Amino acid sequence: MRYNTLPGTNEKASVIALGTAWYGSDIPEKESFLILDTYLEMGGNFLDTAHSYMRWGGRGDAKSELTIGKWLRNQNRKEILIGTKGADMGMDEKTIGKQILESLERLGTDFIDFYWLHSDDASVPAGEILEWLNRWADDGLIHAFGCSNWPVARMREAAEYAERHAIRGFGASQIGWSLARMLPEVLSGGGQIFMDEGTFSYHQQTSFPVVAYSSQAGGFFAGKYDPETPTPGTEPNPNIVRCFGSDENYARLAAVKEMAKEKGCTPNQLALAYLTNQAFPVFPIAGPNSVDQVRDSCRAGDIVLSDDELSRLSEAGRLLSQTLAAESQDES
């Protein structure tokens, strides 16, 4: 496992973070503990949860944070980095403060290593929000903080305010990003932001770190979505096909399979490595549902890709997409 500095701190975080949204609900507590234990054994130390998990799923309010808190009782807290999210029920100082305190209680800890704003409210000045978060950081209850699902314009606004007023700014952005691009018609609405060319350019220019959710595209690279050689005994999830089932993504899947054979790794590992090998810091959040899956995902943290290999993966789908678009224009 490779490590990178957790933005805004002096801590070293594993480049593969662990998503825990389903822990204690869809994934029972005992299995959740096994996955967490295995993640630590594989060198992982960066957990991702949220105040809202699983309230919005209707499968047990606060289950994720409570399950992690119970597991933490038998761990060395100093060796584990916890990121949790709030501000999903109103962008005001009182609501955010209430959620921070509730998350601390559920997790059974005195501090949160990295605190995320789970959403944005453009009607509230970014500088005002930063001032709130700086007060919580000054009290030591959060060590660093970032934004989730914020557009580039708002991130620039926050960065400029922090620089002008010499205060802590956002340490990272959490958005959706995987080697497979979500179909445009699926992206409309919902409040989630996924990596696009403009956002990618911003991160390249500023080296502003990304912690990427949906980094495995719902298992798109795991085998059962391969139209040529699907994994025996498995059925594709129709929702994943709806989100990622494009010619461009199938071309990327073929390129990943070919390169994975060359490098002696799994396609899933290579898809995660595509993110960890970008020119700016990227921490993909893996979402394994079993011990075997967490082992597979963590091994991606060892893979180093060259610039040529990165281009080969990203260009595979892009070139096909451009060809299909040109053919469509010719036909019309």
C-alpha positions in Angstrom: 0.0 0.0 0.0 1.3 3.4 -0.9 0.5 6.5 1.2 0.0 10.2 0.6 -0.3 13.1 3.0 -3.9 13.6 4.2 -4.6 17.2 3.0 -4.5 19.7 5.8 -2.8 17.4 8.2 0.6 15.8 8.8 -0.8 12.4 8.6 -0.1 9.8 6.0 -3.3 8.2 4.5 -3.4 5.1 2.5 -4.1 5.9 -1.2 -7.1 3.5 -1.1 -9.8 4.7 1.3 -12.5 2.4 2.6 -16.2 3.3 2.0 -18.4 2.2 4.9 -21.8 3.4 3.9 -23.5 0.0 4.2 -21.7 -1.2 7.5 -24.1 -2.3 10.2 -27.1 -2.3 7.7 -26.8 -4.1 4.4 -23.5 -5.5 5.6 -24.0 -7.0 9.1 -21.9 -5.8 12.0 -19.8 -9.0 12.2 -19.0 -9.0 8.5 -18.2 -5.2 8.7 -15.7 -5.8 11.4 -14.0 -8.5 9.3 -13.7 -6.2 6.4 -12.3 -3.4 8.6 -9.8 -5.8 10.2 -8.7 -7.0 6.7 -8.4 -3.4 5.4 -6.0 -2.6 8.3 -4.0 -5.8 7.7 -3.6 -4.8 4.0 -2.2 -1.4 5.0 -5.3 0.7 4.8 -6.0 3.4 7.4 -8.4 5.9 5.8 -12.1 5.4 6.5 -15.0 7.3 4.8 -18.4 7.6 6.4 -21.2 10.2 6.9 -23.7 11.5 9.4 -26.5 10.6 6.9 -25.5 6.9 6.4 -28.0 5.1 6.3 -30.7 7.6 7.1 -31.4 8.2 3.4 -31.5 4.5 2.7 -34.1 3.8 5.4 -32.1 0.9 6.7 -30.9 2.3 10.1 -30.1 5.9 10.9 -26.4 6.4 11.9 -25.6 2.7 11.4 -22.3 3.3 9.6 -20.9 5.7 12.2 -22.1 3.6 15.1 -20.6 0.4 13.6 -17.2 2.1 13.1 -17.4 3.5 16.6 -18.0 0.1 18.1 -15.1 -1.4 16.1 -12.8 1.5 17.1 -13.0 0.5 20.8 -10.6 -2.3 20.1 -8.3 -0.4 17.8 -5.4 2.1 18.2 -7.3 5.3 17.3 -4.1 7.2 16.4 -3.4 4.7 13.6 -6.8 5.3 11.9 -7.9 8.3 9.9 -11.6 9.0 9.9 -13.4 11.1 7.4 -17.1 11.8 7.9 -19.5 14.1 6.3 -22.3 16.5 7.4 -24.2 19.6 6.3 -26.8 17.5 4.5 -29.7 19.0 6.5 -28.9 22.7 6.1 -25.9 24.9 5.5 -25.8 26.9 8.7 -23.3 27.0 11.6 -25.7 25.6 14.2 -26.8 22.6 12.1 -23.2 21.8 11.1 -22.0 22.1 14.7 -24.9 19.8 15.9 -23.9 17.2 13.3 -20.2 17.3 14.2 -21.0 16.7 17.9 -23.4 13.8 17.0 -20.8 12.2 14.7 -18.1 12.5 17.4 -20.5 10.7 19.9 -21.5 8.0 17.5 -17.8 7.3 16.5 -16.7 7.4 20.1 -13.8 9.7 19.4 -12.6 13.1 20.5 -11.8 14.3 17.1 -12.5 13.8 13.4 -9.4 13.7 11.1 -11.2 15.0 8.0 -14.6 16.6 8.0 -16.6 17.0 4.7 -19.4 19.2 3.8 -21.7 16.7 2.1 -23.4 19.3 -0.1 -23.3 22.9 -1.1 -25.6 25.9 -0.8 -24.6 28.6 -3.2 -26.7 31.2 -1.4 -24.2 31.1 1.6 -20.9 32.8 0.9 -18.0 30.2 0.9 -16.0 32.5 3.2 -18.7 32.4 5.8 -18.7 28.6 5.8 -14.9 28.5 6.1 -15.1 30.7 9.2 -17.5 28.2 10.8 -15.2 25.3 10.1 -12.1 27.1 11.2 -13.7 27.7 14.6 -14.3 23.9 15.0 -10.8 23.2 13.9 -9.4 25.7 16.4 -11.2 23.8 19.1 -9.5 20.6 17.9 -12.7 18.7 17.2 -11.9 18.5 13.5 -8.3 18.4 12.2 -9.0 19.3 8.5 -12.0 19.7 6.3 -13.1 19.6 2.7 -16.0 20.0 0.3 -18.1 17.3 -1.3 -20.1 17.9 -4.5 -19.0 21.5 -4.9 -18.5 23.0 -8.4 -15.2 24.5 -9.4 -16.5 28.1 -9.1 -17.4 27.6 -5.5 -14.0 25.9 -4.8 -12.2 28.8 -6.3 -14.3 31.2 -4.2 -13.4 29.3 -1.0 -9.7 29.1 -1.9 -9.5 32.8 -2.7 -11.2 33.7 0.6 -8.9 31.5 2.6 -5.8 33.1 1.0 -7.0 36.6 1.5 -7.9 36.1 5.1 -5.0 33.7 6.0 -7.2 31.0 7.4 -7.5 27.3 6.7 -9.1 26.4 3.4 -10.6 23.2 2.1 -8.0 20.4 2.0 -9.7 18.3 -0.7 -12.8 17.8 -2.8 -14.9 14.7 -2.7 -16.7 14.0 -6.0 -17.7 11.0 -8.1 -14.9 9.7 -10.4 -14.0 6.4 -12.0 -12.3 5.3 -15.2 -15.8 4.6 -16.5 -17.7 7.8 -17.3 -21.3 8.0 -16.1 -23.8 8.6 -18.9 -24.8 12.3 -19.2 -28.5 11.6 -19.0 -28.0 9.9 -15.6 -26.0 12.9 -14.2 -28.8 15.4 -14.5 -30.1 16.5 -11.0 -29.5 14.8 -7.7 -26.9 17.2 -6.4 -23.9 14.9 -7.0 -20.9 16.1 -9.0 -18.8 13.8 -11.2 -15.4 14.5 -12.7 -15.6 16.3 -16.1 -13.0 17.9 -18.3 -13.4 21.4 -16.7 -13.1 20.0 -13.2 -10.1 17.7 -14.2 -8.3 20.8 -15.6 -8.9 22.7 -12.4 -7.3 19.9 -10.3 -4.4 19.5 -12.7 -3.7 23.3 -12.5 -4.0 23.6 -8.8 -2.9 20.0 -7.6 -6.0 20.2 -5.4 -6.5 16.7 -4.0 -9.6 14.5 -4.8 -11.2 11.8 -2.7 -13.2 9.9 -5.3 -16.5 8.2 -4.5 -18.0 5.7 -7.0 -14.4 5.0 -7.9 -15.2 1.4 -9.0 -18.3 2.4 -11.0 -20.4 0.0 -9.0 -18.2 -3.0 -10.0 -18.2 -2.2 -13.7 -14.6 -3.5 -14.0 -15.1 -6.6 -11.8 -16.1 -9.0 -14.6 -19.8 -9.4 -14.9 -20.3 -6.4 -17.1 -17.9 -7.7 -19.8 -20.2 -8.3 -22.8 -17.7 -10.8 -24.3 -16.8 -13.0 -21.3 -19.1 -12.3 -18.4 -18.4 -13.8 -15.0 -20.2 -17.2 -14.8 -23.1 -17.3 -12.3 -23.5 -13.5 -12.0 -26.1 -11.2 -13.4 -25.3 -7.5 -14.3 -27.0 -4.9 -12.1 -29.4 -3.1 -14.5 -28.8 0.2 -12.7 -25.0 -0.1 -13.3 -25.7 -0.8 -17.0 -28.0 2.3 -17.1 -25.2 4.5 -15.6 -22.2 3.1 -17.4 -23.3 0.9 -20.3 -21.9 3.0 -23.2 -19.6 2.0 -26.1 -17.0 4.3 -24.7 -16.9 2.6 -21.3 -16.9 -0.9 -22.9 -13.9 0.2 -24.9 -12.2 1.2 -21.6 -13.2 -2.1 -20.0 -11.5 -3.9 -22.9 -8.3 -1.8 -22.5 -8.3 -2.4 -18.8 -8.6 -6.2 -19.3 -5.7 -6.2 -21.8 -3.4 -4.2 -19.6 -4.3 -6.1 -16.4 -3.1 -9.3 -18.1 0.2 -7.5 -19.0 0.7 -6.2 -15.4 -0.5 -9.4 -13.6 -3.3 -7.7 -11.7 -7.1 -7.7 -11.8 -9.1 -5.2 -13.9 -10.6 -3.8 -10.7 -7.1 -3.1 -9.3 -6.1 -1.4 -12.5 -9.2 0.8 -12.6 -8.4 2.0 -9.1 -4.7 2.5 -9.9 -5.7 4.8 -12.8 -6.9 7.2 -10.1 -4.1 6.9 -7.6 -1.5 7.5 -10.4 -2.8 10.9 -11.5 -0.5 14.0 -11.4 -2.4 15.4 -8.4 -3.3 13.5 -5.2 -6.3 11.1 -5.5 -7.7 8.8 -2.9 -10.3 6.5 -4.4 -12.9 5.2 -2.0 -13.3 1.5 -2.5 -16.6 -0.1 -1.5 -15.9 -3.8 -1.0 -18.6 -6.1 0.4 -16.4 -9.0 1.4 -13.0 -9.8 2.7 -11.8 -11.0 -0.7 -13.0 -7.8 -2.3 -11.2 -5.6 0.2 -8.0 -7.6 -0.4 -8.3 -7.2 -4.1 -9.0 -3.4 -3.9 -6.1 -2.8 -1.4 -3.6 -4.4 -3.8 -4.4 -1.6 -6.2 -2.4 0.7 -3.8 0.8 -1.0 -4.9 0.4 -0.5 -8.7 2.4 2.3 -10.4 1.4 3.4 -13.9 3.4 5.3 -16.4 2.0 8.4 -18.3 1.7 6.3 -21.4 -0.3 3.6 -19.6 -2.6 6.3 -18.1 -3.2 7.7 -21.6 -3.7 4.3 -23.1 -6.6 3.7 -20.6 -8.3 7.1 -20.9 -7.9 7.4 -24.7 -9.3 4.0 -25.5 -12.8 5.1 -24.8 -12.4 8.7 -25.9 -11.2 7.8 -29.4 -14.1 5.5 -29.9 -16.5 8.1 -28.7 -15.1 10.6 -31.2 -15.3 8.1 -34.0 -18.9 7.3 -33.2 -19.8 11.0 -33.0 -18.2 11.6 -36.4 -20.0 8.7 -37.9 -23.3 9.9 -36.5 -22.8 13.4 -38.0 -22.0 11.8 -41.4 -25.2 9.8 -41.4 -27.2 12.9 -40.5 
